Structures are given as structure tokens and as C-alpha cells.
């Protein structure tokens, strides 16, 4: 890489990390859940069992930091620079991990590995500082990019004369749209997007229905929706000097909220009871309301939510035959590098199991991760196409499970195969946890490249279930 290109890349790193620090806001830490692994068959552990637990805990701490770094650096960049990251970041767990919130008891899995789950709080600024220092010497790039956010607006007005009936106010909306446009952001019309989708589907034929469906899926809705409601009271006032009676429009209250359309989260909401101001006309009042709502939102407000280290995604899995298998599937998710935390929200027999995943990436990356790092390794365990990626839409990924095997046999297959996360593990990590030829043989099926590099260069089920379920 030439000097000029390297300098540009370095400036990109510093700028991106600076934007990410905005996302932390008042929160100086992030919470991460990770899984540590160790190979109990290693000869050195036969002489010192305490060393096995120490190394198991050390791997869990490394995974906590690896996930924290993965929130700021793309996975490909992290893998390419893993040795340097391990030296500059992962080895500094005592300074970067604020506290360990929870640590499971170690258990020996049927897969032959010792396991330990850890939930820890990591200093965001400490990780950023380490990455800045590293970038000066290695010039690795931060390559995650965000487009300008798309924001839709809607302001509804209601007065005493109209009763409960509300009407959209184009005057207030246009003032608010101008405020958003001044940020350089795009104003989006939800109504037009939905109309275009409907028109395209209605005009499609059976011959091009699949092609049309794909085209419609690319018509994206807005990233954020701002909604305001204002209530008026029209009052008559008699002027003392002339005796003339005039009408005054008084705003009795107004509310505003902002919704992140990728997650459904209401990221801002507020109620206002304005001071005793009055306007001669409703239009004048609505102009001021548009300005007042706009003043609630700044450019930094949206950047903080777009550039935060992670986002919440929903993973719906259909067809899991038992709750126990749902818990084991959660464990597979916990081990993945971009997955910071997992919450198993609900389970129904022959229905849909819902997981809430705190994920460091966007919709496309999340779907690619589920497909390549969860579905493919799990299907390798089961020997068929048991898991299938069905759909990806607006922060929701749907996966289905198909198997005629007995649930007890499925649990055994989950437990006896290597953790799916090791399919994307670097040779450096495998060198820490796979110290026996028989262990490398197990990993050969899901991560042949890393095992080839290594070889070229050189608890009961009930206990496991309890540890995962309680974490």
C-alpha cells in the first residue's frame, strides 16, 4: 500500500472510531456474552488441572474482547489482523474488561471440549484507544460504511371543533422535512413506498412474479419515523378597546416520538404542554409546531443510533422439536463473534422459537452470518439440510428446522459435534484450544483451512443444559 493510500486509510480509521464513540453517549461500556473453550486432552493439563481452568477462563476473556473489537472492525479485517489484535488488545483483558458480571461453572461437553460461559462489561473507550494505537502501526482499516439515514415524518392535528378526528398537517410536516434535509439526510415517504410495492405486485404476471418479488424487496422503508400530534383549543377573545370578538388558536398539548424502524424500538418520546402562547390562525400555530418538533432532533441524535456498536435483531426459528434443543441453539449463537448477547424470548412446540440477538452488523451481514456460520456447520453436524434460511426482512431473519429424528438423538448430535463458532475461528485461536490430534480431527470437518495451517506449521448433558439455560 502506498503512503498516500495508507494515510487515507488511517484517517478513515480515526474518523470511524470517533463516530463510534458518539454512539456510546453516556454509556462508557458495552456488555458482551462469550464462550471459552479448552482441550482437556492436552498433555500439559494431565499434570495440572488448575492450568486447564485458567486457560479456559483466559479464552473466555479473549472471546469477550474479540466480540467487543468486532463491534468496531469488520470480521474480515479482524481475521486478517488477528495476530496483531491478540498482541495489542486481546492480551490486555485486565485493563479493558471492567468487570465480569457472570461466569458459569466449567463443564465437559460431549464434544470433548471444556466449556465456560462469561458475561462481562467492556470499556468502549479502552477498546477504541487500543485500536487507534494499533492502526498507527499496522494501518488496518475500519471498513463499515453507513448511507445517509432515511427519515419519514407525520404530524397530526386535532382541535375541539373537530372532536376526535385528526388530520395530517402538511405545513408542520414540510417545516420538519426541511429541518431533516438541512442535515443532509433523505426524507422518505412511507405511503409512496407501500403504494409502489402494491402497484408492482398487482402489475406482475405469473411468469415474472419471482423477479418482481425480488425487486419489491429492494424498495426499502425509512430507517426512522418521526410522529407528532398536536391538540388545539379555539377560544374567543373580546378586545376591550373595540369590543370586537376574535378567535385565538391555543395549543393545549403536543407529543412527539421517534421509532427505529429496523427494530421497532421507540428511541425518543416526549410530551409537551406549551406556555400560554396563542396564534391568530391554525396554520401559523402549525408552522411553529413543525419548528418545535424539529428542535427535538439534531444530526447527532440520529448518528448516535446509526453508529452505535450493535443493534438488536430478531431471529425466528420454526420447527425446533423441544425447548432443550432451543436452548442448545442459543448456545451455538453465543459462541459467534458478532453476537454480543442472546435472549431466548419464547418457544412453542411445532411453532416459532424467537431469539433477540444483539448483533454488531447490518441486516445483510446478520443473514450471511446465520447462513455461513450457523446453518452450514449445524447441517454438517446433522448430515443433511436440517436448517434452512427462509427469509430476511427489516431486521428479522427466519430460519426453519426440518428433521424426522428423535429429539433425544438431535440433542446428542448438538452436543457431540464441535461448536459452530469454531467454523470461523482463526488458526491462532485454535492453537490455544486444540492441543491434541484427536481434537484437530473433529475440527477438520467444519474448519479445514485453519486446521491445515496448524498441521502444516506444527460436562454431562444435564450439567451443560443447566449452565446454558441459567446464563
C-alpha positions in Angstrom: 0.0 0.0 0.0 1.4 3.4 -0.9 2.0 6.2 1.6 -0.9 8.3 0.4 -3.4 5.4 0.4 -2.2 4.3 3.8 -2.7 7.8 5.2 -6.2 8.0 3.8 -6.9 4.6 5.4 -5.6 5.8 8.7 -7.8 8.9 8.6 -10.7 6.6 7.9 -9.9 4.6 10.9 -9.7 7.6 13.2 -12.9 9.1 11.8 -14.8 5.9 12.1 -13.7 5.3 15.7 -14.6 8.9 16.6 -18.1 8.4 15.2 -18.4 5.1 17.1 -17.5 6.9 20.3 -20.6 9.1 19.7 -22.7 6.0 19.8 -21.7 5.2 23.4 -23.1 8.5 24.6 -23.2 8.4 28.4 -22.6 4.7 28.4 -18.8 4.1 28.6 -19.2 0.3 28.5 -20.8 -2.5 26.5 -22.0 -5.8 27.7 -20.8 -9.0 25.9 -21.6 -12.7 26.4 -19.0 -15.2 25.1 -18.0 -18.8 25.4 -14.5 -20.0 26.4 -13.2 -23.4 25.2 -10.2 -25.6 26.2 -9.0 -29.0 25.1 -8.8 -31.3 28.2 -6.9 -33.9 26.3 -3.8 -31.8 26.1 -0.8 -33.4 27.8 0.0 -30.4 29.9 -3.4 -30.4 31.5 -3.0 -34.0 32.6 -0.3 -32.8 35.0 -2.1 -29.6 36.2 -5.9 -29.4 36.2 -5.8 -25.9 37.6 -4.0 -24.8 34.4 -6.9 -26.1 32.4 -9.4 -23.9 34.2 -7.0 -20.9 33.9 -6.7 -21.3 30.2 -10.4 -21.9 29.8 -11.2 -18.6 31.6 -8.5 -16.8 29.6 -10.1 -18.0 26.3 -13.5 -16.7 27.5 -12.0 -13.3 28.3 -10.3 -13.2 24.9 -13.6 -14.0 23.2 -15.2 -11.2 25.2 -12.7 -8.7 23.8 -12.8 -10.3 20.3 -16.5 -9.6 20.2 -16.0 -6.0 21.5 -13.5 -5.3 18.8 -15.8 -6.9 16.2 -18.3 -4.2 17.0 -15.9 -1.6 15.6 -14.0 -3.6 13.0 -15.4 -5.8 10.2 -14.9 -9.5 10.6 -12.6 -9.9 7.6 -10.3 -7.1 8.9 -10.3 -8.7 12.3 -9.3 -12.1 11.0 -6.6 -10.7 8.7 -5.0 -8.9 11.6 -5.8 -11.4 14.4 -2.2 -11.9 15.5 -1.6 -8.2 15.9 -5.0 -7.8 17.7 -4.2 -10.6 20.1 -0.9 -8.9 21.0 -2.3 -5.4 21.3 -5.9 -5.9 22.5 -6.8 -9.5 23.5 -3.8 -9.8 25.8 -5.0 -6.7 27.7 -8.2 -8.1 29.2 -7.4 -6.9 32.7 -7.3 -3.3 31.6 -10.2 -3.4 29.0 -12.7 -5.6 30.9 -14.3 -3.5 33.6 -15.9 -6.5 35.4 -17.1 -10.0 34.9 -20.8 -9.9 35.5 -21.4 -13.7 35.4 -19.3 -16.8 34.9 -20.6 -20.3 34.5 -19.0 -23.3 36.2 -16.8 -25.2 33.8 -18.3 -28.3 32.2 -17.0 -31.1 30.0 -19.2 -31.3 26.9 -19.9 -34.3 24.9 -18.0 -32.7 22.1 -14.8 -33.2 24.1 -14.2 -29.6 24.9 -14.3 -27.9 28.3 -16.8 -25.0 28.2 -17.3 -21.8 30.2 -19.8 -19.0 29.6 -18.9 -15.5 30.6 -20.8 -12.2 30.6 -18.6 -9.1 31.0 -18.7 -5.4 30.8 -16.0 -3.9 28.5 -14.7 -0.3 28.4 -15.6 1.0 25.0 -13.1 3.8 25.1 -10.4 1.4 26.1 -11.1 -0.7 23.0 -11.1 2.4 20.8 -7.8 3.6 22.2 -6.2 0.2 21.6 -7.5 0.2 18.1 -6.2 3.7 17.4 -2.8 2.8 18.7 -2.8 -0.4 16.6 -3.9 1.4 13.5 -1.0 3.8 13.6 1.5 0.9 13.4 -0.4 -1.6 11.3 -2.7 0.7 9.2 -5.6 -1.7 9.3 -8.9 -0.2 8.0 -12.3 0.3 9.5 -14.5 -0.5 6.6 -18.0 -0.4 7.8 -19.9 2.3 6.0 -23.4 3.8 6.5 -25.5 5.6 4.0 -27.5 8.7 4.8 -30.4 7.7 7.0 -33.9 7.8 5.5 -36.5 9.6 7.8 -40.2 9.8 7.4 -42.4 12.4 9.2 -46.0 12.6 10.1 -47.8 15.4 12.2 -51.4 15.0 13.1 -53.6 17.9 14.3 -56.8 17.9 16.3 -59.0 20.7 17.7 -62.1 21.0 19.9 -64.4 21.7 17.0 -63.3 18.5 15.1 -63.6 16.4 18.2 -61.6 13.1 18.0 -61.0 13.5 14.2 -57.3 14.0 13.3 -55.8 15.4 10.1 -52.3 15.4 8.7 -50.7 18.8 8.6 -48.6 19.4 5.5 -47.5 22.7 6.9 -45.9 21.3 10.0 -44.5 18.3 8.1 -42.9 20.5 5.5 -41.2 22.6 8.2 -39.9 19.4 9.8 -38.8 17.9 6.5 -36.7 21.0 5.8 -35.1 20.6 9.2 -34.2 17.0 8.3 -33.0 17.9 4.9 -30.6 20.5 6.4 -28.7 17.6 8.0 -28.1 16.2 4.5 -30.4 13.3 5.3 -33.1 11.9 3.0 -36.8 12.5 3.7 -38.8 9.3 2.9 -42.4 8.7 2.1 -43.7 5.5 3.7 -47.0 5.9 1.9 -45.3 6.2 -1.6 -43.1 3.2 -0.9 -46.0 1.0 0.1 -48.0 2.2 -2.9 -45.2 1.3 -5.3 -44.9 -2.1 -3.8 -48.6 -2.8 -4.2 -48.6 -1.5 -7.8 -45.6 -3.6 -8.8 -47.1 -6.8 -7.4 -50.5 -6.1 -9.0 -49.0 -5.5 -12.4 -46.8 -8.6 -12.2 -47.6 -11.8 -14.0 -47.1 -15.4 -13.0 -44.1 -15.5 -15.3 -42.2 -12.7 -13.6 -43.7 -12.9 -10.1 -40.4 -14.1 -8.5 -38.4 -11.4 -10.3 -41.0 -8.8 -9.2 -40.9 -10.0 -5.6 -37.1 -9.6 -5.5 -37.5 -6.0 -7.0 -40.1 -5.1 -4.4 -37.9 -6.3 -1.6 -35.3 -3.7 -2.6 -37.9 -0.9 -2.0 -36.7 0.0 1.4 -38.8 1.7 4.1 -37.4 4.5 6.2 -34.8 4.0 8.9 -36.6 6.3 11.3 -40.1 7.6 11.6 -40.9 10.8 13.5 -44.5 11.2 14.6 -46.1 14.3 16.2 -49.6 15.0 17.5 -50.9 18.4 18.5 -54.1 19.4 20.2 -55.7 22.8 19.7 -58.4 24.7 21.5 -60.1 27.5 19.7 -61.1 30.3 22.0 -63.0 33.6 21.5 -61.5 36.7 22.9 -63.3 40.1 23.1 -61.0 43.1 22.7 -61.7 45.7 25.4 -60.9 48.7 23.3 -63.1 47.9 20.3 -65.4 45.3 21.6 -64.6 43.1 18.6 -64.5 39.3 19.2 -61.7 37.4 17.6 -60.7 33.7 17.6 -57.3 32.6 19.0 -55.8 29.2 18.5 -54.2 27.8 21.6 -52.1 24.6 21.7 -53.1 22.6 24.8 -50.5 19.8 24.3 -48.3 18.1 21.8 -46.5 14.8 21.7 -43.6 13.6 19.7 -41.8 10.2 19.3 -39.2 8.6 17.0 -39.2 5.0 16.1 -36.3 2.9 14.8 -38.0 1.0 12.0 -35.3 -1.7 11.9 -36.1 -2.8 15.5 -39.5 -1.2 16.3 -37.8 0.5 19.3 -39.2 3.9 20.3 -35.8 5.7 20.7 -37.4 9.0 21.7 -40.7 10.2 23.1 -41.8 13.3 24.9 -44.9 15.2 25.9 -45.1 19.0 25.9 -47.5 21.4 27.4 -46.6 24.8 25.8 -46.6 28.1 27.6 -49.6 30.4 27.2 -49.0 31.3 23.5 -51.7 31.8 21.0 -51.9 32.2 17.3 -54.3 34.1 15.0 -54.7 31.1 12.7 -54.2 27.3 12.9 -51.6 27.5 10.0 -49.4 29.9 12.0 -49.6 27.6 15.0 -48.7 24.5 12.9 -45.7 26.3 11.4 -44.3 26.8 14.9 -45.1 23.2 15.9 -43.1 22.0 12.9 -40.1 24.1 14.2 -40.7 22.9 17.8 -40.7 19.2 16.8 -37.6 19.8 14.7 -35.8 21.3 17.6 -36.2 18.0 19.5 -33.9 16.3 16.9 -30.3 17.0 16.0 -28.0 15.4 13.5 -26.0 13.8 16.4 -29.2 12.2 17.6 -29.5 10.0 14.5 -25.8 9.4 14.2 -25.7 8.1 17.8 -28.2 5.5 16.9 -26.9 4.6 13.4 -23.3 4.4 14.6 -23.8 2.5 17.9 -21.6 -0.6 18.1 -24.5 -3.0 17.8 -28.2 -3.4 17.0 -31.0 -5.7 18.2 -32.2 -8.2 15.6 -34.9 -10.9 15.8 -34.2 -14.5 14.8 -37.3 -16.7 14.3 -36.6 -20.4 14.1 -39.5 -22.6 13.1 -39.8 -26.3 13.8 -37.5 -26.9 16.8 -39.0 -30.0 18.4 -38.2 -29.3 22.0 -37.3 -26.5 24.4 -34.0 -28.2 25.2 -32.9 -28.0 21.6 -33.9 -24.3 21.6 -31.5 -23.8 24.5 -28.7 -25.6 22.6 -29.3 -23.5 19.6 -28.9 -20.4 21.8 -25.5 -21.7 22.9 -24.4 -22.0 19.2 -25.4 -18.3 18.8 -23.5 -17.2 21.9 -20.2 -18.5 20.5 -20.4 -16.4 17.3 -18.0 -13.4 17.1 -20.6 -10.7 16.0 -23.2 -11.9 18.5 -22.8 -9.9 21.7 -25.8 -11.2 23.6 -28.7 -13.6 23.0 -32.1 -13.7 24.7 -34.3 -16.8 24.1 -37.6 -15.0 24.2 -40.2 -17.7 23.6 -40.7 -21.2 22.5 -43.8 -23.1 21.1 -43.9 -26.8 20.1 -44.1 -27.1 16.3 -44.2 -23.3 16.3 -41.7 -20.5 16.2 -38.8 -20.0 18.6 -37.9 -16.3 19.0 -34.4 -15.1 19.8 -33.4 -11.5 20.4 -29.8 -11.1 19.2 -27.6 -8.1 20.0 -25.5 -8.1 16.8 -22.6 -6.0 15.6 -23.6 -5.5 11.9 -26.4 -4.8 9.5 -29.2 -6.9 8.2 -27.3 -8.4 5.3 -24.3 -9.3 7.5 -26.6 -10.9 10.0 -28.2 -13.1 7.4 -24.8 -14.0 5.9 -23.6 -14.9 9.4 -26.6 -17.1 10.2 -26.3 -18.8 6.8 -22.5 -19.4 6.8 -21.5 -19.8 10.4 -24.7 -21.3 12.0 -26.7 -23.1 9.3 -23.8 -24.7 7.4 -21.9 -26.1 10.4 -25.1 -27.3 12.0 -26.1 -29.1 8.8 -22.6 -30.6 8.7 -23.3 -32.0 12.2 -26.7 -33.5 11.2 -25.5 -34.7 7.8 -28.4 -33.2 5.9 -30.2 -29.9 5.2 -31.9 -29.7 8.6 -31.6 -26.0 8.9 -32.6 -23.6 6.2 -32.5 -19.8 5.9 -36.0 -18.8 4.8 -36.2 -15.0 4.7 -34.6 -11.7 5.7 -36.7 -8.6 6.2 -36.3 -5.4 8.2 -34.2 -6.8 11.0 -36.0 -10.2 11.2 -34.2 -13.4 10.0 -36.4 -16.5 9.6 -34.9 -20.0 9.8 -36.6 -23.4 9.6 -35.6 -26.7 11.0 -36.6 -30.0 9.3 -35.8 -33.4 10.8 -37.6 -36.7 11.4 -35.0 -37.7 14.0 -36.0 -38.4 17.6 -35.4 -35.3 19.9 -33.0 -37.3 22.1 -30.9 -38.1 19.1 -30.9 -34.5 18.0 -29.7 -33.3 21.4 -26.9 -35.8 21.2 -25.9 -34.5 17.7 -25.9 -30.9 19.0 -23.7 -31.8 21.9 -21.3 -34.2 20.2 -20.3 -32.0 17.3 -17.8 -29.1 17.6 -19.3 -25.7 18.4 -20.4 -24.0 15.3 -18.4 -20.9 16.2 -15.2 -22.8 15.6 -16.1 -22.9 11.8 -14.9 -19.3 11.6 -12.1 -19.4 14.2 -8.7 -18.3 13.2 -5.7 -20.7 13.4 -4.3 -18.6 16.3 -7.4 -19.3 18.4 -7.5 -23.0 17.5 -3.8 -23.1 18.6 -4.9 -22.1 22.1 -7.8 -24.5 22.4 -7.0 -27.6 20.2 -3.8 -29.1 21.5 -4.4 -32.8 20.7 -4.6 -34.5 17.3 -7.9 -36.1 18.1 -9.4 -32.6 18.7 -8.0 -31.3 15.4 -9.6 -34.3 13.7 -13.0 -33.2 15.0 -12.4 -29.6 13.7 -11.3 -30.8 10.3 -14.9 -31.2 9.1 -16.0 -27.6 9.9 -12.8 -25.6 9.6 -10.4 -27.4 7.3 -8.3 -24.3 6.4 -7.4 -23.4 9.9 -6.6 -27.0 10.8 -4.4 -27.3 7.7 -2.5 -24.2 8.8 -1.9 -25.7 12.3 -0.9 -29.1 11.0 1.3 -27.5 8.3 3.0 -25.3 10.9 3.4 -27.6 13.6 -19.7 -31.9 31.4 -22.6 -34.4 31.1 -25.6 -33.2 29.1 -27.7 -32.3 32.1 -24.9 -30.1 33.5 -24.3 -28.4 30.2 -28.0 -27.7 29.8 -28.2 -26.2 33.3 -25.2 -23.9 32.7 -26.6 -22.6 29.3 -30.2 -22.3 30.5 -29.2 -20.3 33.6 -26.9 -17.9 31.7 
